[in-house]
């Protein structure tokens, strides 16, 4: 009885070993599946930046001061190289660096975590890595805002979108397009009322009925109520939000993705964010990876110089 058992076990082991190459190949193919998705879909997709570059002259909530940009300097003596307080330069040191005095983490295109208002809320460094990539929904209210600058998106606006495109996907990011971003060079207009927003009822519908990840808007406040009721409700109920978003007029209302990046200061109560929409290859706006591969990057048309605000720029032609 012993011999047949050993023979059977040997045959089973041989069969298993014979199957290993095919299993390994299948596993490898599965492991590389996302590369296939990238090559077949994401490489030719169109990428649209939804982010303002932050600067010392941009709009900011009046309770905060503007940022300051200035040259970075040596913090201590570097014998034969730099003295304390000496500004680094291309000519002497071979490089430059910039020092930023950021008066607040609520600056520019941003991501607000609950800790901004909620003493028990998650901070920026608590947000999970799953924030990275989500479906993007764009609710367009720019026509209403053109007629009434204080217009706030409603549940009816959301339902009109769903009538055309179907239910908003759970876990998606919903951006409210108002075209207010086009006034970014008018900082006072981002402070003064009226400005567009989103109603509290609409926010509750999006989160409690459609279970979205977060919503975003182009102004620097969620709504124009005296108590900022929408922002208060969101952050005290442990939802995040995006503010100061740009270029939503260049993004499809449905069918795109959004890539989400942000600085991660430990315990941060706000995040300097970068949002990028990823649209289908046929979309007329944006650039594909083949069109803008990113390496090597194009050179400037002239050497960079600091302007009066400390920003490195190509000097204007005389």
C-alpha positions as CSV (number, residue, x, y, z in Angstrom):
1,X,0.0,0.0,0.0
2,X,3.0,2.3,0.6
3,X,4.3,2.2,-3.0
4,X,1.1,3.4,-4.8
5,X,0.8,6.2,-2.3
6,X,4.3,7.4,-3.0
7,X,3.8,7.0,-6.7
8,X,0.6,9.0,-6.6
9,X,2.2,11.8,-4.6
10,X,5.1,11.9,-7.1
11,X,2.7,12.1,-10.0
12,X,0.8,15.0,-8.3
13,X,4.1,16.8,-7.6
14,X,5.3,16.4,-11.1
15,X,2.0,17.6,-12.4
16,X,2.1,20.7,-10.2
17,X,5.7,21.4,-11.3
18,X,4.7,21.1,-14.9
19,X,2.0,23.7,-14.4
20,X,4.2,26.2,-12.7
21,X,5.5,27.9,-15.9
22,X,2.0,28.5,-17.2
23,X,0.9,29.7,-13.7
24,X,3.9,32.0,-13.6
25,X,3.2,33.4,-17.0
26,X,-0.5,34.0,-16.0
27,X,0.6,35.7,-12.8
28,X,3.1,37.9,-14.6
29,X,0.5,38.8,-17.2
30,X,-1.8,39.8,-14.4
31,X,0.9,41.8,-12.6
32,X,1.5,43.7,-15.8
33,X,-2.1,44.3,-16.5
34,X,-2.0,48.0,-15.4
35,X,0.9,48.6,-17.8
36,X,-1.4,47.4,-20.5
37,X,-4.1,49.7,-19.4
38,X,-1.6,52.6,-19.5
39,X,-0.3,51.7,-23.0
40,X,-3.7,51.1,-24.4
41,X,-5.7,53.9,-22.8
42,X,-3.8,56.4,-20.6
43,X,-0.9,57.1,-22.8
44,X,-3.1,58.5,-25.6
45,X,-5.5,60.1,-23.2
46,X,-5.6,63.9,-23.0
47,X,-4.3,65.6,-19.8
48,X,-5.7,68.9,-18.6
49,X,-4.2,70.8,-15.7
50,X,-7.0,72.1,-13.3
51,X,-4.5,73.9,-11.1
52,X,-3.4,77.5,-10.7
53,X,0.3,78.0,-10.1
54,X,0.5,79.8,-6.7
55,X,2.3,83.1,-6.5
56,X,2.7,86.2,-4.3
57,X,0.1,88.2,-6.2
58,X,-2.8,85.7,-6.4
59,X,-6.2,85.8,-4.7
60,X,-6.2,84.9,-1.0
61,X,-8.8,85.0,1.8
62,X,-8.5,88.4,3.4
63,X,-7.7,86.9,6.8
64,X,-4.4,85.6,5.4
65,X,-1.5,87.6,4.0
66,X,0.0,86.9,0.6
67,X,3.0,84.5,0.3
68,X,6.5,85.8,-0.3
69,X,9.0,84.4,-2.7
70,X,12.7,85.2,-2.3
71,X,16.1,83.7,-3.0
72,X,17.3,81.0,-0.7
73,X,20.5,81.8,1.1
74,X,23.2,79.8,2.9
75,X,22.2,79.1,6.4
76,X,25.8,78.6,7.6
77,X,29.3,79.0,6.4
78,X,30.4,76.6,3.7
79,X,34.2,77.1,3.6
80,X,35.4,78.2,0.1
81,X,31.8,78.1,-1.2
82,X,29.3,80.4,0.6
83,X,29.0,82.7,3.6
84,X,26.0,82.8,5.9
85,X,23.2,84.8,4.3
86,X,24.8,84.6,0.8
87,X,22.3,84.2,-2.0
88,X,22.9,81.1,-4.2
89,X,23.5,81.9,-7.8
90,X,24.0,80.1,-11.1
91,X,27.3,82.0,-11.7
92,X,29.0,81.4,-8.4
93,X,27.4,78.2,-7.0
94,X,26.0,76.5,-10.1
95,X,22.4,76.5,-8.9
96,X,19.7,78.7,-7.4
97,X,16.9,77.9,-4.9
98,X,13.8,79.8,-3.7
99,X,12.6,80.4,-0.2
100,X,8.8,80.6,0.3
101,X,7.1,82.3,3.1
102,X,3.7,80.7,3.1
103,X,1.3,82.5,5.4
104,X,-1.2,79.7,5.3
105,X,-1.8,76.2,4.0
106,X,-5.1,77.5,2.6
107,X,-3.5,79.0,-0.5
108,X,-4.2,78.8,-4.2
109,X,-5.6,75.6,-5.6
110,X,-6.0,73.5,-2.5
111,X,-7.4,70.4,-0.8
112,X,-9.2,71.1,2.5
113,X,-9.2,68.2,5.0
114,X,-11.7,68.1,7.8
115,X,-9.0,69.3,10.3
116,X,-9.3,72.8,8.8
117,X,-12.5,73.3,10.8
118,X,-13.0,70.1,12.8
119,X,-10.8,69.6,16.0
120,X,-11.2,65.8,15.6
121,X,-10.9,65.8,11.8
122,X,-8.4,64.1,9.6
123,X,-5.4,66.2,8.6
124,X,-3.7,66.2,5.2
125,X,-1.2,63.6,6.3
126,X,-4.1,61.3,7.3
127,X,-5.6,61.1,3.8
128,X,-5.3,57.6,2.2
129,X,-3.3,57.0,-0.9
130,X,-6.6,56.0,-2.6
131,X,-7.3,59.7,-3.2
132,X,-4.9,59.4,-6.1
133,X,-7.2,58.6,-9.0
134,X,-11.0,58.8,-9.3
135,X,-13.8,59.3,-11.8
136,X,-14.4,63.0,-12.5
137,X,-17.9,64.6,-12.8
138,X,-18.3,68.2,-13.9
139,X,-21.6,70.0,-13.1
140,X,-21.8,73.0,-15.4
141,X,-23.5,76.1,-13.9
142,X,-21.5,78.8,-15.9
143,X,-24.5,80.0,-17.8
144,X,-26.4,80.6,-14.6
145,X,-23.4,82.4,-13.1
146,X,-23.1,84.6,-16.2
147,X,-26.6,85.8,-15.5
148,X,-26.3,85.8,-11.7
149,X,-22.7,85.9,-10.2
150,X,-24.1,84.7,-6.9
151,X,-25.7,81.6,-8.3
152,X,-25.1,78.4,-6.2
153,X,-25.4,74.9,-7.7
154,X,-28.6,73.0,-6.6
155,X,-29.9,69.5,-6.4
156,X,-31.8,70.2,-9.6
157,X,-28.5,71.0,-11.4
158,X,-27.2,67.6,-10.2
159,X,-30.3,65.8,-11.3
160,X,-30.1,67.5,-14.7
161,X,-26.6,66.1,-15.1
162,X,-27.8,62.6,-14.1
163,X,-30.7,62.8,-16.6
164,X,-28.1,63.2,-19.3
165,X,-25.3,61.0,-18.1
166,X,-26.7,58.6,-15.6
167,X,-26.1,58.3,-11.8
168,X,-23.0,59.9,-10.4
169,X,-20.5,57.1,-9.6
170,X,-19.8,56.5,-5.9
171,X,-16.3,57.5,-4.9
172,X,-16.1,60.1,-7.7
173,X,-14.9,63.7,-7.5
174,X,-17.6,66.3,-8.5
175,X,-16.3,69.6,-9.7
176,X,-18.7,72.6,-10.0
177,X,-17.9,74.6,-13.2
178,X,-18.6,78.3,-12.9
179,X,-15.8,79.8,-15.0
180,X,-15.0,82.0,-12.0
181,X,-11.3,80.9,-12.4
182,X,-11.0,83.3,-15.3
183,X,-11.0,86.1,-12.8
184,X,-7.8,84.8,-11.1
185,X,-6.0,88.0,-12.1
186,X,-8.6,90.0,-10.2
187,X,-7.7,89.1,-6.6
188,X,-10.4,91.4,-5.0
189,X,-13.1,89.6,-7.0
190,X,-12.4,86.4,-5.2
191,X,-13.0,88.2,-1.9
192,X,-16.0,90.4,-2.7
193,X,-19.6,89.1,-2.9
194,X,-21.5,87.9,-4.8
195,X,-19.6,84.9,-6.0
196,X,-20.8,81.4,-7.1
197,X,-21.0,78.4,-4.9
198,X,-22.9,75.3,-4.1
199,X,-26.0,74.9,-1.8
200,X,-25.9,72.9,1.4
201,X,-28.8,70.7,0.1
202,X,-26.7,69.9,-3.0
203,X,-23.7,69.0,-0.9
204,X,-25.8,66.7,1.3
205,X,-27.3,65.1,-1.8
206,X,-23.8,64.4,-3.3
207,X,-22.4,62.9,-0.1
208,X,-25.4,61.2,1.5
209,X,-27.1,60.0,-1.7
210,X,-24.3,59.6,-4.2
211,X,-21.5,58.9,-1.8
212,X,-18.8,60.9,-3.6
213,X,-15.2,61.3,-2.4
214,X,-15.3,65.1,-2.4
215,X,-16.5,68.1,-4.5
216,X,-14.5,71.1,-5.8
217,X,-15.2,74.7,-6.9
218,X,-13.4,77.6,-8.5
219,X,-13.9,80.3,-5.9
220,X,-12.0,80.2,-2.6
221,X,-15.1,79.6,-0.5
222,X,-17.8,76.9,-0.7
223,X,-20.7,79.3,-0.5
224,X,-21.4,82.9,0.1
225,X,-23.5,82.5,3.3
226,X,-22.4,84.5,6.4
227,X,-21.6,81.3,8.3
228,X,-20.1,79.3,5.3
229,X,-22.7,76.7,6.1
230,X,-21.6,74.3,3.4
231,X,-18.0,74.3,4.4
232,X,-19.0,73.9,8.1
233,X,-21.2,70.9,7.3
234,X,-18.6,69.2,5.1
235,X,-15.6,69.4,7.4
236,X,-17.6,68.7,10.6
237,X,-18.9,65.6,8.9
238,X,-15.4,64.4,7.9
239,X,-15.5,65.2,4.2
240,X,-12.8,67.0,2.3
241,X,-13.2,69.6,-0.5
242,X,-11.2,71.2,-3.3
243,X,-11.0,75.0,-3.8
244,X,-9.5,77.4,-6.4
245,X,-9.8,74.9,-9.2
246,X,-9.2,76.0,-12.8
247,X,-9.9,75.1,-16.4
248,X,-13.1,73.1,-15.9
249,X,-14.4,74.5,-19.1
250,X,-11.8,72.3,-20.9
251,X,-13.0,69.1,-19.4
252,X,-15.8,66.7,-20.4
253,X,-18.8,66.6,-18.1
254,X,-18.6,62.8,-17.9
255,X,-16.2,60.0,-18.8
256,X,-12.9,61.6,-17.5
257,X,-10.7,60.7,-14.5
258,X,-9.0,63.0,-12.1
259,X,-5.5,62.6,-10.7
260,X,-5.1,64.2,-7.3
261,X,-1.8,65.3,-5.8
262,X,-1.0,67.5,-2.8
263,X,1.7,68.4,-0.4
264,X,1.8,66.2,2.7
265,X,2.8,68.3,5.8
266,X,2.4,66.2,8.9
267,X,-0.8,67.4,10.6
268,X,-1.5,69.8,7.8
269,X,-4.8,71.7,7.9
270,X,-4.7,72.4,4.2
271,X,-3.0,71.1,1.1
272,X,-1.3,72.8,-1.8
273,X,-2.9,70.7,-4.5
274,X,-2.4,69.6,-8.1
275,X,-5.4,68.3,-9.9
276,X,-5.2,66.9,-13.5
277,X,-8.1,65.7,-15.5
278,X,-7.6,62.7,-17.8
279,X,-9.9,62.8,-20.8
280,X,-10.5,60.4,-23.6
281,X,-8.0,60.5,-26.5
282,X,-10.6,62.1,-28.8
283,X,-11.2,65.1,-26.5
284,X,-10.1,68.3,-28.2
285,X,-8.4,69.9,-25.1
286,X,-5.3,68.8,-23.3
287,X,-2.1,66.9,-24.4
288,X,-1.2,63.3,-24.5
289,X,1.9,61.7,-23.1
290,X,3.3,61.3,-26.6
291,X,2.7,65.0,-27.2
292,X,4.3,66.1,-23.9
293,X,6.5,63.2,-22.7
294,X,8.1,65.3,-19.9
295,X,11.7,64.0,-20.4
296,X,13.7,65.8,-21.5
297,X,11.8,69.0,-20.6
298,X,11.9,72.0,-23.0
299,X,14.4,74.7,-22.2
300,X,13.4,78.3,-21.5
301,X,13.7,80.8,-24.4
302,X,16.1,82.9,-22.3
303,X,17.9,82.6,-18.9
304,X,15.6,82.9,-15.9
305,X,15.6,86.0,-13.7
306,X,13.7,86.9,-10.5
307,X,11.0,89.5,-11.0
308,X,10.1,92.1,-8.4
309,X,8.0,89.6,-6.5
310,X,10.8,87.0,-6.3
311,X,9.3,84.7,-9.0
312,X,11.8,83.1,-11.4
313,X,10.7,84.0,-15.0
314,X,12.0,84.6,-18.5
315,X,12.4,88.3,-18.6
316,X,10.0,90.2,-20.8
317,X,11.4,91.4,-24.1
318,X,12.3,95.1,-24.0
